[in-house]
């Protein structure tokens, strides 16, 4: 006979599976071309890594990609010459699931020699930076001139997600984060949005001596997919999916959830 905790765990898994199935049906009906922004970011990484890549993931926390992307994360790391991570949170960094070379440091003072890396990545970190110009200048310093690239993936400041997030109590965001990607309360940091528009990112990297290779704005999966098991929730979810479908039109890209920019160190 199943014990109480096992029964509860079984019901939770059934609810999660039902919620995912409901969301998938709505998504395929309303906006079938929608792609998760972390999948798009992963594709950018794959285009910039090779067996010669010397890679630093800045603000690495305890993973490079979402929780269910562990295999893809390991594959990326195994395919480069060298990969390491740095972060100011010692508790997070010691739990990293794939990187073995890790440094605890402030991103405004990264302890590596100039021209060390060919690639620096920064996934959902830039929105937390207090002094982004100092951080990006550090990236420029430790990248190899003429070949080093920094890839920044961060929320768009004026997306509906960022605006709603600013209004929602933290305990609600904690619960949603656990439901969507397993994020715990300790994974949340103060959000400052000091470099979270396309123009702001371009200016900061220009001042750091780096040129833009490509800058894109990404839509993503619905934030309210966790509501898919209720009738009212599905009404809200449908509205969001129609909004996301609208955001895929070039003239409405300002509604998209995140920005991904690749910047190259000039000679």
C-alpha positions in Angstrom: 0.0 0.0 0.0 1.2 3.5 -0.8 2.2 5.7 2.1 0.8 9.2 2.6 3.8 11.0 1.1 3.9 8.7 -1.8 0.2 9.2 -2.5 0.6 13.0 -2.3 3.6 12.8 -4.6 1.6 10.7 -7.1 -1.2 13.2 -7.1 1.3 16.1 -7.6 2.8 14.3 -10.6 -0.6 13.7 -12.1 -1.6 17.3 -11.7 1.7 18.5 -13.3 1.2 16.1 -16.2 -2.4 17.3 -16.7 -1.3 20.9 -16.6 1.4 20.3 -19.1 -1.0 18.5 -21.5 -3.6 21.3 -21.2 -0.9 23.9 -21.9 0.5 22.0 -24.9 -3.0 21.7 -26.5 -3.7 25.5 -26.1 -0.2 26.4 -27.3 -0.5 24.2 -30.4 -3.9 25.7 -31.2 -3.0 29.4 -30.7 0.7 29.9 -31.3 2.3 26.6 -32.5 5.6 28.4 -33.5 6.3 29.6 -30.0 9.7 28.5 -28.7 11.0 28.7 -25.2 13.6 31.5 -24.9 16.1 29.3 -23.1 16.0 27.0 -26.1 16.8 29.9 -28.4 19.6 30.9 -26.0 21.0 27.3 -26.1 21.0 27.5 -30.0 23.1 30.7 -29.8 25.6 29.0 -27.5 25.9 26.1 -29.9 26.7 28.5 -32.7 29.6 30.0 -30.7 31.3 27.0 -29.1 33.9 24.7 -30.5 36.8 22.5 -29.4 38.9 25.7 -29.3 36.5 27.6 -27.0 37.8 28.9 -23.7 34.6 29.7 -21.9 33.6 31.6 -18.7 30.0 31.5 -17.6 29.6 34.7 -15.5 27.1 34.6 -12.7 26.9 30.9 -13.2 24.9 30.0 -10.1 24.5 26.2 -10.0 23.6 25.5 -13.7 24.1 26.9 -17.2 20.7 25.9 -18.6 17.2 25.1 -17.1 16.9 22.1 -14.8 15.6 19.7 -17.5 18.5 20.7 -19.9 21.2 18.9 -17.9 22.2 16.6 -20.8 22.5 19.5 -23.3 24.5 21.4 -20.7 26.9 18.6 -20.2 27.3 18.1 -24.0 28.1 21.8 -24.5 30.8 21.8 -21.8 32.4 18.6 -23.0 32.7 20.0 -26.5 35.0 22.9 -25.6 38.7 23.2 -24.7 38.0 24.7 -21.3 35.0 25.9 -19.3 34.7 27.5 -15.9 32.2 29.6 -14.0 32.3 32.5 -11.6 29.7 33.9 -9.2 29.4 36.0 -6.1 27.2 33.5 -4.3 29.4 30.9 -2.7 26.5 28.6 -1.7 25.1 28.5 -5.2 28.4 27.9 -7.0 29.5 24.9 -4.9 26.3 23.1 -6.0 27.1 23.6 -9.8 25.9 20.4 -11.6 28.4 20.4 -14.5 31.2 22.9 -14.2 34.3 21.7 -12.2 36.4 24.9 -12.4 34.6 27.6 -10.3 35.6 30.9 -8.8 33.8 33.0 -6.2 34.1 36.7 -7.1 32.3 39.9 -7.8 31.7 40.4 -11.5 33.2 43.9 -11.3 36.5 42.3 -10.4 37.0 39.0 -12.1 40.3 37.4 -11.1 41.7 36.4 -14.6 44.4 37.9 -16.7 43.6 40.1 -19.7 42.8 38.2 -23.0 42.1 34.9 -21.3 38.8 33.8 -22.8 37.2 33.4 -26.2 33.7 33.3 -24.9 31.8 34.8 -21.9 28.2 34.0 -21.2 25.7 35.6 -18.9 22.3 33.9 -18.7 19.6 35.8 -16.7 22.1 37.6 -14.6 22.5 41.1 -16.2 19.1 42.2 -14.7 20.7 41.9 -11.2 23.8 44.0 -11.9 24.3 47.1 -9.8 27.1 48.4 -12.0 26.7 46.8 -15.5 29.3 49.2 -17.1 32.0 47.9 -14.8 31.0 44.3 -15.4 31.0 44.6 -19.1 34.3 46.4 -19.0 35.7 43.4 -17.1 34.3 41.1 -19.8 36.1 43.2 -22.4 39.3 43.1 -20.4 39.5 39.3 -20.1 38.3 38.5 -23.7 40.8 37.9 -26.4 40.9 40.9 -28.8 39.5 40.3 -32.3 37.9 37.0 -31.4 36.4 37.1 -27.9 32.6 37.2 -27.7 30.2 38.0 -24.8 26.6 36.6 -25.0 24.1 38.2 -22.7 20.6 36.8 -22.2 18.4 38.9 -19.9 14.7 39.9 -19.5 13.4 42.9 -21.5 12.7 45.7 -19.0 9.4 46.7 -20.6 8.0 43.3 -21.4 4.6 42.4 -19.8 6.5 39.8 -17.8 8.9 42.3 -16.2 6.0 44.7 -15.5 3.9 42.0 -13.9 6.9 40.7 -12.0 7.4 44.1 -10.4 3.9 44.1 -9.1 3.6 40.5 -7.8 4.6 39.7 -4.2 7.8 37.6 -3.8 6.0 34.6 -2.2 3.9 34.3 -5.4 7.0 34.4 -7.6 8.7 31.8 -5.4 5.7 29.4 -5.9 5.5 30.0 -9.6 9.3 29.5 -10.0 9.1 26.2 -8.3 6.2 25.1 -10.5 7.8 26.2 -13.8 11.5 25.2 -13.4 12.1 24.1 -9.9 13.6 27.4 -8.7 13.9 27.8 -5.0 13.6 31.0 -2.9 17.4 31.2 -2.6 17.7 31.4 -6.4 16.1 34.9 -6.5 18.2 38.0 -6.2 17.4 41.7 -6.3 16.3 42.9 -9.7 17.7 46.3 -10.9 17.1 46.4 -14.7 20.0 48.8 -15.3 20.9 47.4 -18.7 17.7 45.8 -19.8 16.8 47.4 -23.1 18.3 46.9 -26.5 19.7 50.4 -26.7 21.1 50.4 -23.2 22.9 47.1 -23.8 24.4 48.5 -27.1 25.6 51.7 -25.4 27.2 49.9 -22.5 29.1 47.4 -24.7 30.2 50.1 -27.1 31.7 52.0 -24.1 33.4 48.8 -23.1 35.1 48.5 -26.5 32.9 45.8 -28.0 30.9 45.7 -31.2 27.5 44.2 -31.7 27.4 41.0 -33.7 23.7 40.3 -33.2 20.9 41.4 -30.8 17.5 39.6 -30.8 14.4 39.8 -28.7 12.8 36.5 -27.7 9.2 35.6 -26.9 8.9 32.5 -24.7 6.5 30.0 -23.2 3.6 31.4 -21.3 4.2 32.6 -17.8 0.7 31.6 -16.7 0.9 28.0 -17.9 0.8 26.9 -14.3 -2.9 27.9 -14.3 -3.9 25.5 -17.1 -5.8 23.1 -14.8 -8.6 25.5 -13.9 -11.3 27.0 -16.1 -10.5 30.6 -15.1 -6.8 29.9 -15.5 -7.2 28.7 -19.0 -9.0 31.9 -19.9 -6.0 33.9 -18.6 -3.6 31.5 -20.3 -5.4 31.9 -23.7 -5.2 35.7 -23.4 -1.5 35.4 -22.7 -0.9 33.1 -25.7 -2.7 35.5 -28.0 -0.5 38.2 -26.7 2.5 36.1 -27.4 1.3 35.4 -30.9 1.0 39.1 -31.4 4.6 39.6 -30.1 6.0 37.3 -32.8 5.1 40.0 -35.4 8.2 42.2 -35.9 6.3 45.4 -35.2 5.2 44.1 -31.8 8.5 42.6 -30.7 8.6 45.1 -27.8 6.2 42.7 -26.1 8.8 39.9 -26.1 10.2 38.6 -22.8 13.9 38.7 -23.2 16.9 40.1 -25.0 19.9 38.1 -26.3 22.9 40.0 -27.5 26.3 38.8 -28.8 29.1 41.4 -28.7 32.7 41.0 -30.0 35.9 42.4 -28.5 37.4 44.7 -31.0 41.1 44.5 -31.8 
